[in-house]
Amino acid sequence: RGMLWTSRTRQAGQTAAYMRTIGDPETWMKHPDADQFLDISHAGQVNEVDKEASAMVQELRGMIPSFVPQRHYGPLKWGPGLDPNQPSHKEYLRQFADDFTNDLLESVSNAARKA
């Protein structure tokens, strides 16, 4: 949220949004590591998607200005966790790492040119 109180130029040059979607989260609710990847409510007898956390994420996504670079990933079949031995997960991890690295290098290069 802090980016919302900076200038448009700073937001566009120093901010990026990386958003992933995990497919079929209800399938994986019972897995002991699911809460490392999903917002889960443990209030009742059965784990379920934390609706309040999900609403907050959607609200934050809606606040991202259109000129801020955004990367979208998914839906990703979770199954359980991220397993680099699964071809789809390996590709996701490689793409995410490449995107993040390239975006960071571009941001640093742009800042260096302005200095």
Helices and strands as residue ranges (DSSP letters): G 2-5, H 8-14, E 17-23, G 25-28, G 34-36, E 40-41, E 48-49, H 51-63, E 70-77, H 87-114
